[in-house]
Amino acid sequence: MIMEGIKPEANDKLKMDGIKKELRNPSKATHQDYFGKTISYICIAFVGLLVLSILYFITTRGLATFTQDHVSLWAFLSGSNWNPGMLDSHGKPEIGALPMIVTSFSVTVLAALVATPFAIGVALFMTEISPRRGTKFLQPVIELLVGIPSVVYGFIGLSVIVPLIRHAFGGTGFGILAGTIVLFVMVLPTITSLSIDSIRSVPMYYRSASLALGATRWQTIHKVVLRAATPGILTAIIFGMARAFGEALAVQMVIGNATLMPHGLLTPSSTLTSQLTTGIGNTTMGTLPNNALWSLALILLLMSLVFNIIVRIIGKRGSLK
């Protein structure tokens, strides 16, 4: 009788131990979760290592102009003559990046100024005025503009825009004006798409409250919707400027590629990216002309970092509001 009373308790204990062991052992789903996390961490580490490698490579190559070739940083940033293979009257290399810097900022700012009103107008039409018809008609157009390669924009600019400018204003037709028009078309879909997302993120009760207080439709759009979406629209503009600042092939085909200080919108000039694409294949690694081009690449890298920092600052201020 005693043995019979003990056996059920022992069996229950064995069952409980088995259940505890099963609960403590990782299941198949847990193993899959660990495997997925490991793959994710490996991918994150690889991307981070890749970014650090790019930063290190461009930084070391870009600084070689000043550390190995002993070129003055101020002379590099303020000089107006670009001919790394020649020496000036003082025996110093002619490495002045100011014309390319001025031209790059000029075409970027002008393209953003021209594209922003059109982008905001299209975004308001698609979200506030005619949401269904506007989206149905304009969304494929925006997607088509995004999908066109840069070389096609450059070829159209070279075949159409440059001859029109030459016929209307004289000169060669190459210059900042042609580059601005090409970049305007290229950055328009970027600014438009991000502006649409920003306007759509404005809560609907903002509009309802404004209309309930007696505001008209246009007053609601101007005083409420646009003000609430301002951080997102500014972010869209900065992203568009970053795209324009880093564009190379299309601008190279219409800018003129003359390393001269621009004196107007119609004078041929050169941007940082166009000078890089035209000159990097004609230099030898480790020489002064090659290091000078890597210094231009370092400027582009720093500007992209500045654009990203501005976007993050605007995003934080928008989230606080």
PLY file of the C-alpha trace (Angstrom):
ply
format ascii 1.0
element vertex 321
property float x
property float y
property float z
element edge 320
property int vertex1
property int vertex2
end_header
0.00 0.00 0.00
2.85 2.38 0.75
4.52 1.67 -2.59
1.28 2.17 -4.42
0.88 5.59 -2.73
4.39 6.65 -3.66
4.29 5.72 -7.33
1.71 8.33 -8.37
3.66 11.04 -6.61
6.89 9.97 -8.29
5.19 9.89 -11.65
3.79 13.38 -11.09
7.23 14.61 -10.12
8.78 13.09 -13.22
6.11 14.72 -15.36
6.71 18.08 -13.71
10.45 17.74 -14.25
9.86 16.89 -17.90
7.59 19.90 -18.36
10.13 22.19 -16.69
12.88 20.80 -18.90
10.82 21.37 -22.05
9.96 24.90 -20.99
13.58 25.73 -20.22
15.01 24.28 -23.44
14.93 26.70 -26.41
12.24 25.89 -28.91
12.59 25.85 -32.69
11.07 29.34 -32.90
13.60 30.59 -30.35
16.47 29.18 -32.39
15.06 30.89 -35.48
14.81 34.14 -33.54
18.45 33.88 -32.42
19.52 33.05 -35.97
17.62 36.05 -37.36
19.13 38.39 -34.77
22.61 37.10 -35.55
22.16 37.68 -39.28
20.79 41.17 -38.59
23.72 42.08 -36.35
26.19 40.78 -38.95
24.54 42.88 -41.66
24.51 45.97 -39.42
28.18 45.46 -38.58
29.03 45.02 -42.26
27.19 48.22 -43.25
28.81 50.15 -40.42
32.25 48.82 -41.37
31.60 49.76 -45.01
30.63 53.31 -44.08
33.66 53.70 -41.83
35.92 52.35 -44.57
34.55 54.84 -47.09
34.96 57.70 -44.63
38.50 56.64 -43.80
39.52 56.17 -47.44
38.14 59.50 -48.68
39.41 61.39 -45.63
42.95 60.05 -45.86
43.11 60.64 -49.61
41.58 64.09 -49.32
43.89 65.22 -46.54
46.99 64.04 -48.42
46.93 67.31 -50.37
47.58 69.21 -47.17
49.69 66.68 -45.22
51.91 65.21 -47.96
51.93 67.93 -50.62
51.86 70.75 -48.04
49.22 72.80 -49.83
47.64 75.56 -47.77
44.02 74.87 -46.83
43.13 78.53 -47.22
44.75 78.67 -50.64
42.79 75.58 -51.64
39.45 76.97 -50.52
39.95 80.58 -51.63
42.04 80.20 -54.79
40.40 80.82 -58.15
42.90 79.07 -60.44
42.65 75.32 -60.93
45.57 73.67 -62.70
47.20 71.16 -60.35
49.90 70.25 -62.84
51.24 73.81 -63.08
52.99 76.17 -60.67
52.15 79.82 -60.17
54.60 82.72 -60.05
55.41 81.89 -56.40
56.27 78.27 -57.21
53.11 76.86 -55.64
50.62 74.57 -57.39
47.51 76.22 -58.79
44.91 74.40 -56.71
42.02 76.77 -56.13
38.67 75.04 -55.62
36.62 78.19 -55.08
35.12 78.29 -58.64
33.81 74.72 -58.32
32.49 75.33 -54.81
30.67 78.52 -55.85
29.20 76.84 -58.93
28.05 73.78 -56.98
26.26 75.89 -54.39
24.82 78.17 -57.08
23.17 75.43 -59.14
22.02 73.63 -55.99
20.38 76.66 -54.37
18.85 77.92 -57.61
17.44 74.49 -58.49
15.92 74.17 -55.00
14.43 77.69 -55.18
12.84 76.99 -58.55
11.62 73.48 -57.73
10.15 74.18 -54.28
7.08 76.25 -55.36
6.21 73.70 -58.05
6.69 70.79 -55.65
4.53 72.33 -52.93
1.84 73.23 -55.47
1.73 69.68 -56.82
1.73 68.25 -53.29
-1.19 70.47 -52.21
-3.13 69.59 -55.35
-2.66 65.87 -54.74
-3.51 65.98 -51.03
-5.89 68.90 -50.42
-7.52 70.05 -53.65
-8.06 66.91 -55.73
-6.72 63.95 -53.74
-8.16 61.12 -55.85
-7.82 62.58 -59.34
-4.58 64.31 -58.52
-3.00 61.14 -57.18
-4.30 59.06 -60.06
-2.90 61.46 -62.67
0.26 62.88 -61.11
1.63 59.89 -59.18
2.69 58.02 -62.36
4.29 61.22 -63.65
6.36 61.61 -60.48
7.40 57.96 -60.56
8.40 58.33 -64.22
10.58 61.35 -63.44
12.28 59.44 -60.64
13.01 56.45 -62.88
14.64 58.39 -65.74
18.46 57.94 -65.68
20.69 60.95 -65.16
22.33 60.55 -68.56
18.94 60.98 -70.23
18.38 64.27 -68.38
21.83 65.39 -69.42
21.30 64.42 -73.05
17.96 66.26 -73.17
19.60 69.28 -71.59
22.43 69.13 -74.12
20.08 68.70 -77.07
17.23 71.01 -76.07
18.03 73.36 -73.19
21.52 74.44 -74.24
20.45 75.38 -77.83
17.41 77.26 -76.48
19.56 79.29 -74.09
22.08 79.94 -76.86
19.31 81.15 -79.17
17.58 83.28 -76.52
20.51 84.84 -74.68
23.52 84.24 -76.88
26.83 82.75 -75.85
27.53 79.05 -75.82
24.40 78.05 -73.92
26.44 76.18 -71.33
26.53 77.46 -67.77
24.74 77.67 -64.46
21.35 78.41 -66.05
21.37 75.19 -68.07
22.53 73.22 -65.04
19.82 74.78 -62.89
17.06 73.83 -65.34
18.27 70.24 -65.57
18.60 69.90 -61.80
15.19 71.52 -61.31
13.55 68.67 -63.21
15.66 66.08 -61.40
15.00 67.24 -57.83
11.32 68.07 -58.42
10.02 64.50 -57.82
12.14 64.14 -54.67
10.84 67.32 -53.07
7.29 66.59 -54.26
7.14 63.05 -52.87
8.49 64.03 -49.45
6.21 67.09 -49.31
3.20 64.89 -50.07
4.10 62.57 -47.19
4.57 65.55 -44.88
1.21 67.13 -45.76
-0.61 63.82 -45.45
0.85 63.34 -41.97
-0.97 66.47 -40.71
-3.87 65.21 -38.55
-7.33 65.60 -40.07
-8.70 67.22 -36.92
-6.44 70.21 -37.58
-8.38 70.85 -40.77
-11.73 70.13 -39.12
-11.03 72.52 -36.25
-9.97 75.28 -38.64
-13.05 74.88 -40.81
-15.28 74.74 -37.73
-13.90 78.12 -36.62
-15.00 79.66 -39.90
-11.77 79.57 -41.89
-12.02 79.08 -45.64
-10.39 76.22 -47.48
-7.42 78.31 -48.58
-7.00 79.84 -45.13
-6.91 76.34 -43.65
-4.30 75.23 -46.17
-2.16 78.34 -45.69
-2.49 78.93 -41.95
-2.84 75.37 -40.66
-1.76 72.64 -43.06
1.36 74.28 -44.45
2.51 75.50 -41.04
2.07 72.06 -39.49
3.89 70.44 -42.41
6.74 72.98 -42.52
9.38 70.74 -40.85
8.67 67.95 -43.32
8.71 70.33 -46.29
12.03 71.77 -45.15
13.38 68.24 -44.88
12.19 67.58 -48.44
13.99 70.70 -49.66
17.24 69.66 -47.94
17.02 66.18 -49.46
16.47 67.77 -52.87
19.49 70.02 -52.37
21.59 67.01 -51.37
20.52 65.24 -54.55
21.37 68.30 -56.65
24.70 68.89 -54.92
25.89 65.36 -55.60
24.64 65.05 -59.18
27.50 64.58 -61.64
26.72 63.26 -65.10
23.72 65.39 -66.06
25.36 68.60 -64.82
28.63 67.74 -66.51
26.90 67.59 -69.88
25.40 71.10 -69.68
27.59 73.14 -67.33
30.50 73.75 -69.72
33.27 72.19 -67.55
35.37 75.35 -67.47
37.25 75.80 -64.20
36.56 79.53 -64.10
34.89 81.71 -61.51
31.32 82.20 -62.75
30.39 85.81 -63.49
26.79 85.11 -64.46
24.26 82.42 -65.24
25.44 82.09 -68.84
29.18 81.66 -68.34
30.56 78.10 -68.63
31.80 76.80 -65.31
32.41 73.56 -63.44
31.02 71.93 -60.31
32.82 69.71 -57.83
31.23 66.57 -59.26
31.83 67.48 -62.91
35.50 68.23 -62.21
35.85 64.89 -60.43
34.31 62.88 -63.26
36.33 64.60 -65.97
39.68 64.62 -64.18
39.91 61.46 -62.07
40.70 59.25 -65.07
43.54 61.46 -66.25
45.62 61.44 -63.07
47.93 58.96 -61.37
47.19 57.72 -57.88
49.34 59.42 -55.27
50.28 62.45 -57.34
49.30 66.01 -56.48
46.59 66.31 -59.19
45.01 63.07 -57.96
45.18 64.12 -54.31
43.59 67.46 -55.20
40.64 65.66 -56.78
40.26 63.54 -53.65
40.17 66.79 -51.68
37.20 67.83 -53.82
35.59 64.48 -52.99
36.19 65.18 -49.30
34.33 68.48 -49.64
31.40 66.61 -51.19
31.45 64.11 -48.34
31.47 66.85 -45.71
28.57 68.62 -47.45
26.53 65.42 -47.50
27.16 65.05 -43.76
26.07 68.67 -43.25
22.85 68.03 -45.18
22.13 64.96 -43.05
22.76 66.87 -39.84
20.40 69.65 -40.96
17.71 67.07 -41.77
18.05 65.52 -38.30
17.88 68.93 -36.60
14.74 69.85 -38.55
13.20 66.46 -37.78
13.84 66.85 -34.04
12.31 70.32 -33.98
9.31 69.07 -35.89
8.80 66.18 -33.46
8.97 68.58 -30.51
6.17 70.66 -32.00
0 1
1 2
2 3
3 4
4 5
5 6
6 7
7 8
8 9
9 10
10 11
11 12
12 13
13 14
14 15
15 16
16 17
17 18
18 19
19 20
20 21
21 22
22 23
23 24
24 25
25 26
26 27
27 28
28 29
29 30
30 31
31 32
32 33
33 34
34 35
35 36
36 37
37 38
38 39
39 40
40 41
41 42
42 43
43 44
44 45
45 46
46 47
47 48
48 49
49 50
50 51
51 52
52 53
53 54
54 55
55 56
56 57
57 58
58 59
59 60
60 61
61 62
62 63
63 64
64 65
65 66
66 67
67 68
68 69
69 70
70 71
71 72
72 73
73 74
74 75
75 76
76 77
77 78
78 79
79 80
80 81
81 82
82 83
83 84
84 85
85 86
86 87
87 88
88 89
89 90
90 91
91 92
92 93
93 94
94 95
95 96
96 97
97 98
98 99
99 100
100 101
101 102
102 103
103 104
104 105
105 106
106 107
107 108
108 109
109 110
110 111
111 112
112 113
113 114
114 115
115 116
116 117
117 118
118 119
119 120
120 121
121 122
122 123
123 124
124 125
125 126
126 127
127 128
128 129
129 130
130 131
131 132
132 133
133 134
134 135
135 136
136 137
137 138
138 139
139 140
140 141
141 142
142 143
143 144
144 145
145 146
146 147
147 148
148 149
149 150
150 151
151 152
152 153
153 154
154 155
155 156
156 157
157 158
158 159
159 160
160 161
161 162
162 163
163 164
164 165
165 166
166 167
167 168
168 169
169 170
170 171
171 172
172 173
173 174
174 175
175 176
176 177
177 178
178 179
179 180
180 181
181 182
182 183
183 184
184 185
185 186
186 187
187 188
188 189
189 190
190 191
191 192
192 193
193 194
194 195
195 196
196 197
197 198
198 199
199 200
200 201
201 202
202 203
203 204
204 205
205 206
206 207
207 208
208 209
209 210
210 211
211 212
212 213
213 214
214 215
215 216
216 217
217 218
218 219
219 220
220 221
221 222
222 223
223 224
224 225
225 226
226 227
227 228
228 229
229 230
230 231
231 232
232 233
233 234
234 235
235 236
236 237
237 238
238 239
239 240
240 241
241 242
242 243
243 244
244 245
245 246
246 247
247 248
248 249
249 250
250 251
251 252
252 253
253 254
254 255
255 256
256 257
257 258
258 259
259 260
260 261
261 262
262 263
263 264
264 265
265 266
266 267
267 268
268 269
269 270
270 271
271 272
272 273
273 274
274 275
275 276
276 277
277 278
278 279
279 280
280 281
281 282
282 283
283 284
284 285
285 286
286 287
287 288
288 289
289 290
290 291
291 292
292 293
293 294
294 295
295 296
296 297
297 298
298 299
299 300
300 301
301 302
302 303
303 304
304 305
305 306
306 307
307 308
308 309
309 310
310 311
311 312
312 313
313 314
314 315
315 316
316 317
317 318
318 319
319 320
